[in-house]
């Protein structure tokens, strides 16, 4: 059980920064960065560049990354206990997600130091909502292992899951990684968000074989990729689709127009128009045969 906040301590703020477009930072994030006594950042050069773009002068930048996390955590906790406010940022996006910070947050909570997470930019969620793949259930994987055997083992561990998968990959490994996904999962839909929120933002969407072919046709693959992979399709005929098929069968027997059937099925079951039309077409084909 966490302690009550201790009088006289500072506050630990977790501040998301833009993933590409500087304008995506929130007003509240700017206010916290201006007021914080210390800004703990993954790379002080990158954070300084961001602060300069925002017109913020700050002399309290402190490097905080995977190689000094343990010692810096002790140092930052001491500052917080002395009453200083500390803002934690990463080079891009929401801190702690694939970046250091969990150790500091956990220790601060144990000590009764207030922790205030701010909402803001996040590459996996940005890619997910722009992917066109199911968003109601997803599994974040971060970076997969770099070596092929370890990467395939990590993929095998999530092969049977129905959740949409989110991960990052470097441009020089993206094709190799997708080949391992196809080998392990079979043919699934994917969406690759490249350079999200930047002027050259691009989404590559489609069956994985088509996306791989598109990347292989490029002379050079560049950019930072956030990858969204369709979960394992449900091989059974359950829930909404079962109800839809029963409804389609009845309406077809009564000679109802296909467009009207589609609209009724969507209204009753909540299926997408494309999926409803596919079920109607499949039943019509079976009837014709």
N, C-alpha and C positions, 0 to 999 in steps of 0.2 A: 504494500500500500504506500503510495507516494505521500511525502510530507506536505504540510501547508507551506506556502511561500514564506520565506524568512525575511523579517524586516531588515531593510538596509542592503539587500542584495540587488544586483542588476537583473536585467532581463535578457534572455537568450532569444534572438530573433532568427528565424530561418527564412531567408529572402530569395525568392526566385528571380533570376535575371533572364533577359531575352535570349532566345535560341538562335536568333538571326537578326531580326529587325529591332533596332534599339527602341522604337516607339512602343513596343509591346510591354515595356516595364510599367508597373502601376504607380499611381501617385503615392499610395501608401508606402510602397517599396522605396521610392525616392526619399520620402520623409524619414524613414527608418535609417537609410544609409547616411543621410545628412546628420542625424542626431546621434548615431551610435558612437560610442567611445572607441570601439575596436571593430574593424571589418576583417573577419577571418576568411581568406580566399584561397582557392585552389592554386591560382597563379597571379601574383600581385601585378604583373605586367598587363595581363588581360583585364583584370578588374580596374586598373588605373586607366586603361583605354576607355572602358565603359563609363567610368566616373567623369572623365574629361568630356566625353560626348554628351553627358547629362549636365555638364557645367558644375560639377560637384568637386570641391577641393577637400581632401581628407588626408590627414597625416597619420592615421591609425591603422594602416593596412598591415596585416600579418599573414604570412604564408601558412596554409593549413592543408596538407595533402597526405596521401597514403604513406609517404616515407617519414613524416614527422608527426603523424597523428597522435601517437601515444604521449610524447613529450608536450606537444602543443595543447592537448586536452587538459593536462595538469595546469599549464600556464593560464589557459582561458578560464578554467574553473576558479582559479585564484582571483582573476580579474573580476569575474562575476560576483564572487563572494565579497569582494571589496566595494561593490556598488556600481561597477562599470556595466554599461549595456554593450552586448556583443552581437553583431550581425554576422551570420554565416552565409556565404554565397559560394556557388560553383562557377566554373568558367561559362556555363550556359545552362539555363533551365533551373529546375527545382533542386536545391541541395539535398544531400543524403541519398538521392536516387542514383545509384551507381557511383557515388562520391563519398568521401569521408564525412563524418558527422554523427553517426549513430552512437558512437562511444561517448561523445560529448553530451548529446541529448539525454541519453540514459543516465549518465552520472549527474547531470543537472537536475533531473526529475527526482533522483534519490536524495539530493541535497535540499530539495524544496525550492529550487531556483525556478522562477517562472519561465516557461518556454512558449514562445508565440510563433507558430508557423503561419506564413503569409501565402495566400493563393497566387498563382501566376503561371508563367510559361512552363510547358512540359512537353518534350518532344514525343515520347511514346503516345500520350493521349492525343496530341495534335495529329499524329499519323493515323491513329486508330479511327478518329471521327471523320477523317478524310479518305479512308481506305475503301469504303463501300462494303466492308465485311462486317459481320455481326459484332455489336459493341456491348451487348448486355452481360457478357461473361468473357473475361480475358485474363491472360497469364503473362506476366512480365518476366522475361528471361535475362535482361541485361545484355552483356556480351557473351557469346558462346566461346568455348575453348578455341584456341588458335589452331591446334593440331587436329588433323583429320579424324583420327581414331577417337580422341576424346570428344570432339565435336559431335560425331555420329552417336556416341554413347549418350551424350546429353540430349540429343534429339530423340533417341530411342526411348528415353525415360518419359517423354511427354507425347509420344506418338499417338497413344490411344485417347488422349484428352480431347474433349469437344470445345474447350475454350479457344478463342482467338489468341494467337501468340504474338507477342511484341518483343523485338530485340534490336540491338544495334549491330552494324557491321562496317568494317573499313572498306574503302573502294577496291583495294587490291585483293581482297578476299571475298567480295560479294558473290561472284559467279561460283567459286568453289563451294562456298557455304550453301548457296541455293541448289547446287548439284547434290550435295549431301542431304538437303531437305527432300528433294525429289526422290532420291534413292531410298530414304528412310520412310517417308510419308506416302509416296506415290504422287499422283497428279492432284494438286490442290490450287486454289486461288491464292494469290499473294498481291500485296501492294507495297511498293517501295517509295517512301517519301525521301526525296533527295534535296538537301539544302533547305529545309523547311523554314518558311517565313522570309526567306531572302528573295531578292528580285529574280533569281534564276531557279526558284522552287519548281520542282517537278514531281509528279506522281507517275509511277509505272505500275499499271494494274493489269491483271489477267491471269490465265492459267500459268503455272510456274514455268512450263516449257517455253511458252511464248515470251515471258519476261527474260528468261535466260538467253534465248535467241536474240532478243533485242539488245541486251547488254553485250553479247559476244560480237555483234555487228559493229559496235563502237570501236573506234581506233584506240581510245583511252577512256577508262571509266574513272570519273572524278566525282568528288562531292562526299558529303557525309550522309549515310543511309540509315534511316529508321525503317525496319522491316516489319510488316504485318502479315501473318500467315493464317489462313483459314484453319479452324479446328477440324477434328475428324468429323466428317458428315455422319449424321445418324442414318444407319443402314436400315433401320426399321421404319414402320409407317405408323407413327404415334401422334397423339395430341391433336394439334391444329390440322395437320395434313390428313389424318384419318377422318376427322370431321369434314374436311373439305372434300375428300374423295366421295364420301357418302352423299354429300349435298350435290356434288357435280353429277353423280350417277342419276339421282332423282330428277334433276333439272334437264339433263340430256334426254331422259326418257320422255319428258313432257315437251320436248322440242324447243326449249328456251334458247334464245340467241347466245352465242359464245361470249359476246361482250357483256351481256346482262348477267350471265353466269359468273363471269370474272368479278363483276362489281359486287354481286351478292356474296360470293365467297370471301372477298376481301373484307366486306363489312362485318360478316358473321365470325370469321376465324382470325382476322388480323394479319393474314398472310400478305406478302407483297404482291403487287399486280403481276410482276414477272413470274413469281412462283405459282400463283393461281393459274395463270395462262398455261404454264408448263404442265400442270396437273390436268387441266382440261384437254390439252393437246394429246397427252398420253392416253387418256380414257377414250378420246375420239379415235385414236389410232387402233386401240384394242378393239373397239366396236366395229370399225371398218374391216379389220382383219377377220 
